């Protein structure tokens, strides 16, 4: 696995995983994707460790059969419901008093982490969004710039240790070494923030099975995360309750109702369509529309409570179920006078959203690796030796595999 990156998105209904190969140009090429059902997590919390572990093992096994290699290390996502963002600021004196070195950057990163460290919290990721050298502001990469004092402004993502402990145990029990835990909001950020909108205000609605995660980004940096306890399963449960059918049948109807409606209008006959007709297609449409309306209303209201919808330049939406409800989305677009865009991961075919989070995770990892590599190439060998305990240098042994 020397030139492979692996990411697992462990969710309430599914576990999706992606394997990517890093080529000689340090670009990422997805070579395998797979997913399995998971019933061991509810409302973003591990409720059955055995089921969750077995689901991870199944997903791991499917990946291994696809790439014909063992999968023994990976990055995993951390649910937005667990994450807390803390603003951190730290200032250090440069070692030489002349130019910023790799060691200075590591020292500033560590100081930022230590400023928010607590006994009960696990630091997941430090996301520096600005460096200041002496009185020079808004520096993105301070390496080799002249100055005596280096200040870092960062977003530090933390999670309660108790919340993630069960998930970590499940992943390890499945035979996977965790290389890093990546907040979901940072993964999605890598799919939407680009040169066109990096200075804009963006909102994301990510509809999962049992919860809907919400994010706001300003000037390319995440500024808010939240969630509401509603998801696609609420629509499924309404269908099964009203029609007295199994969860599997209700889920199938939910995901395929639009296609079934088109087939009915075209006069196509199949078994699923007979089920759709049996339970009154119009009533199914009403059930889905009512719950989808409620879900989107709550999500947009929660975002609006943090930042006026009118002040957002772009709104994005993703999730394996809501993408089938274009009519509902169009209605809300008209109501708020703003377009709601589907997130595309840029790798998989359009409308394949189940792999968006793990693809975003790997894009973030690759970016971190490339930044670290550049710092390595510009740093003296003595500086590199001294900085082995720094935040970025934790990836050094891993980065060597890609050279």
N, C-alpha and C positions, 0 to 999 in steps of 0.2 A: 504493500500500500504506500510505497514511498512517494509516488506522485499523485496520489488520490486524496480527495477530500470527501468526507461523508457527513451528512446532517440528517437528524431525525426530528420530525415535528410530532410530538406525542400529545394527541388531543383527546377530547372526550368521546368521540365516536370512531376516530381513525388514527392510525399512526402512518405517516407518510415519510419516505426517506429518499434521499437523492445522493448519488455518487457522481463526482465530477473529476475529470482529469485535468491537470495543469500542464499546458503544453510548453514548448521551448520559448514562446513569446510571453509566458506568464499569463496566458489567457485561460479561462475556464471553459471546459467542454463537458456538458452533462452526458454521461455514458450509461446511466441506469437509474430508473425510478421505480418505486413500488409502494404499495400501501396495503394495510390490513385493517380489519375492524378491531376496535378496542372497547370493551365494556368495563374496564377497570378504573376508569376515571370519571368522576361526576362533578360538574361545576368547577372544573380545573383542579380538583383535589383527588389524589389517589384514594379510592375507596376499597379497592381490592388489589393488593400487591401481587398476588399469585396470577391473577388474570392479566394485569398490566405487564408483568415480567414475561409471561408466555406470549403475549401479543408482540412485545419487542423482539423476542426470540424468533417468532414467525417472520417478522419483517426482516430481521437480520439474515435469516436463512434464505429468503427470497432474493435479497440483494446478492448474497454470496453465489447463488446459482446463476445470477445474471452476469456477474463479472468474473466468475470462476476464480475468486480469491477470497480469503477469510476477511471478514469485517470485524476488527477487534478494537477499533477506536473511532470515535465520532464526536461531533458537536451536537448538543441537544438544545431545544428551545425552552424558554421559561415563560410560562403563561403571564400575560399582562396583569391578571388578577393578583399575582404574587409580587409584582415589581413595584418598586418605589424609586422615584427619581429625586436625587438630592443634588442641588447646585454646590459645587466645590470650587474653592479658589486657593491657590497656594503660590508662594513666591520663594525662589531660591537664588542664591548667589552663584554665578557661573564659576566653575572650578578654576579656569584660567584667568578670569577677569577680563577676557578679551572677546572670545567667540563662544557661541553655544555649541556644546558637544552632545553626543548621544547620551553620555552619562548625566549631563545636566537635565535633559528631557526626562530620563528615567527617574531622576531624583524629584523632579517636579510632579510627575505622575504619582509616585509613591507618597509624596507629601499630600497630594489631593485626596488619595485614598485614606490615608491616616486621619485626615481631618474629619471624615464622616464615619470612621470605623466604630462599630459598637459590638458588644458581646453577642447579641442575638441576631445580627444581620450578616449576611454573606454578600460580599461585593462580587457582582457578576461581570460588570463591564465598566470601564472608564472611557467616556467618549469626550475627548478634548475638542471644543469648538472654537477656541481662540487662545492664542499665545500673545503675551505682551513682553517686549524686550525693552527695558528701560522705559521710555515714554512712547514707544511705537506700538500702536494698537492693531488689532485685527490681523495678526500674522497666523497663517495656517500651518506653515512648516518652518520652525525657527532654526533648524540645523544649519550651522556654519555662519549664522548672522552675528555680526559684532554686537556685543553688549555685556554689561556687568550683572544685570539682574533679569531673571526669567520668571514671568508670572503665567500661570495656566488657569484658564476658566474651563471647567469641565462639568458634564452631566455624569453623575455616578449612579449606576443602576444597582440597587440592592434588593435582596429578598430575605424574608425571615427564614432562618436556618431550619426551623421546624417544618416549614411548608415544603421545602425542597428535599428534605432528608429522605422521605419515602420514595420520591421519584428517582433520586440518585441511587438508592439501594436497588430499585427495580432494574435500572440500566446496568449496574454492575453485576447483578445476578444473572443478567442475560448474556454476560461475557463481553461487555463493551466498556472500554476505558473512556472516560469522559475527558475530551480535550478542552472543552469550554462550554459554558452555559450562556446562551445568547438570548437577550430579551426580544420578544416577538416584535416590539415596536421598531427596533433597530433593523431587524430583518426586512420588514415591510418598507422601511425608509429607503433601503437600497433598490427597491423596485420602482419607486415613484419620484424620488428627488433626482433631478437632472439639471443640466446647464440652463434650461429654459425656465424652470420653476424654483431653482435653489434659493432665490431671494424673495419668494412668495410665501403666503400662508396657505397651508394644506391641511385638510381633514381626512381621516380614514375611518371607515366603518368596516370592521372585520367580523362577519357573522359566522360564529361557530355552531356546534351542535347544541350546546346548552348555555353559552354566554356569548355576548357580543362585545368585542373589544373596540375601544375608541382611542384615536390618537390625533394630536394636533402638532404640526411642525411649523416653525417660523424661521425664515432665513436658513433653511437646510438643517435646522437642529430641532430635535423633539422637545416640546415644552409641556405637553400634557398627555397623560395616559389615564384611562378610566374604563369601566365596563358596566354593562347592565345584565341582570340575570335572565335574559331571554335569548333564545337561539332558534335554529332551524327545527330542533326537536319539538318545540312548542307547537309548530304548525303540524308536524306529524301526529302528535298526541291529540290535537283537536280533530284531525281526520279519523283516527282510529276510534276515538270516543263517540263521534257522531255516527260513524258507519258500523261500529262494533266489529272491526276487523283487526288482524294482527298488526304489530308495529312494522314488520317487514312489508306487508301489503300497503300500509299507509305511506311508508317512506317511498315506495316505488311509485305510487300514484302522485305523491307530491313532486317528485323529481321529474316525472314524465308527463304531467298533466297537459302541458302546453303541446307537446308532440302528439299526445293522444287526441287532443281536441282538433288538431290539424288533420290527423288521419281520419277522424270521424267525418269532418267536412269533405274530405276527399273520397269518402266511401270505402276506405281500406278496412278490412276485417282482420282482427287478430285477437288472441286470448286476453291481452291486457286491455284492449279497447272494450271487450265485453264486460270486464270488471268495472271499467270506467262508466259504462252505460248502466250497469246493474245498480250502481250506487248514486245515480243521478249526477251527471257531469256538471250541471249548473250549480248544484248544491256544493260540490267539491270546489268549484271556482270561488264561490262565496266564502267558504271556510278559509281557503288559502289567502284570498285577498284581504279578509278582515284581520287575520293574524299578521300578515306581512305589513299591512298598514300600521298596526299597533307597534310592531317591532321597529320599523323605520321611524315612526313618530317619536318613540322614546329615545332612540339613538340620536336623532337630529336635535331633539330638545336638550339632551345632555351635553352635546357639543356646543349648542347655542348658549348654554349656561356658562360655559367657559370662555367662549369667544363668539361674537355675533356671526351668524351664518353669512350675512352680507359682507363681512370683512374678510371672509375666506376667499382666496382666489380660486382654489380648486377643492372639490370633494371627490374622494375615491371610495369605492366599495368593493369588497371581495367576500368570498364565502361560497361553499359548494352548493348551497341551495338557493340563495336569493337571486343568483344570476338568471334563474329561470322565470323571474317575475318582472320582466321588462315593463309591462304596463303599469305596475305599481310604482316602479322607479320613475317612469315618465310623469306620472301624476305628481309625485313629490318635486320633480324638477320644475314643473309649472308652478307649483305652490311657492317655492322658495326663489324662483326666477334664477336658477343656477343649475348648470349641468352636473350630473353625478356620473363619474367615469369609472369603468371597470378597470381593476388593476391587472396588467398583463406582466407576466414574469420574464418575457423576452426570450424564453428558451423553449417552453412547451407550446403546443398548439393553442390557439385561442380558445377560451372558455375552460381550459384545464387548470383550475385554481387550486386543486388539492396540493400541488407541489410548490406553490408560491412562497410559502414561509421557508422551507428548507433551501430553496434556490436563493432567496434573499440572504439567508444565514451564510451560505458559502460565498456569496459575493462580498459580504462584510469581512469574512475571514481572509479571503484572497487580497482584499484591499489592505488589511492590516499586515499581511505577510509582505506585500510589495512595499509598503511604507517602511517596514522594518528592514527590508533588504536594502533600500536606498540609504537608510541611515547607516547600515553596516558598511556600505561601499564608500561612504563619505567620512567614516570615523577611523581614527587610528587604531591599530591593533591593540595598543595599550588601553585605550578607552574601552574597547569591546571587552577586554578581559575584566576590567574593573566593574563593568555594568551587568554582569551575569545575573545579578539578583534583581534587576529592574523589571518593571512591568512588561515592556516590549521584549526584553531579552528572554522572557519565559518561552517565547516561541522560537528561539534561535535553533535549538536542537531539531525542531520540527522543520524550520525553514531550510536547513541544510539539505533535506531530502529533495527539495525542488531545484537545487542548483545544478 
